[in-house]
């Protein structure tokens, strides 16, 4: 695995693409557009029973299942010799097409760089709006009547015409009332599907002191930085006022014409005594075999936490995890999830924070992103309660494993102290 990761690509993407005579890469992601898929006839009862028997046999023999999977994986992307069998003058034309594609790739690179510069330009125009939003959230200023009128007007088309509309334009602000909007960012983050699975109950106490999330583009290298600002007077867990995380891109665009994710860098969190949310203290008694004396040993154990987000997974260096395919697959998933959450914070949560706070943004969640496994049949209501518990696989991908296994593989940036 290279040190770069193009999110959305299979790690087999560099292999030979399938032709009608090649082994099809059936698990390749289709990201550009939805393609029609051949229909499959309904399985009869007899065939269904045979399939179930085979599945049961494989389930009872993990070794056999693993061997079959390894064999199938070895066939993915392997050439059948079709291209190599073409006449020399036709293969020359194929090579010529590759040369045309090289020029196309150069234009794509220029296109992406111009888009990035345009994003930076408009980021400067967004900045005063985000500063105004932060002032209202933190209680520094109150919204003007014009702002309230515009906000109410934006909701008119979504409301039921029969419902009586209530206006808040002339509402008086009590002198001893709560300032700002309490727990604004905690609520907004919990209304994001992926982030809600990373935030534990212990994390919520610390995130209540989160007063702003900002994004800025990097200057020395293509990428962006996220800043999480906390109110030190309300934060009992760490001394940092600002936690940062930066995402870096490669200089060249990827095969699909998009920017290629390279790596992410978090920062060191200065936890107060016994307040580290990414670890817990386990107490264990040990007995000496010779003297029969006992002693109490305490050790720090990594746990799931949103704050593992600031200790991101890192692609392995050359030679690491060479023969551990399962570990590579897990790391790929963690890298992709970590990058996707960063992109969602940059492109969705920060620009539309009020919609995530109110829950309106959930109306626009892409249902195609949900796996079939996220849905259950209505007929399964009589199953055991334990089957109804939500899966924590996504939390673990950026949870304890990210914080413990990968944190030591990078040099975290120092978070800001103010």
Beta strands, then each sheet from edge to edge (+ up, - down):
strand 1: 210-217
strand 2: 223-230
strand 3: 242-253
strand 4: 259-265
strand 5: 267-268
strand 6: 279-287
strand 7: 294-302
strand 8: 413-414
sheet 1: 1+ 2- 3+ 4-
sheet 2: 5+ 8+
sheet 3: 6+ 7-
end
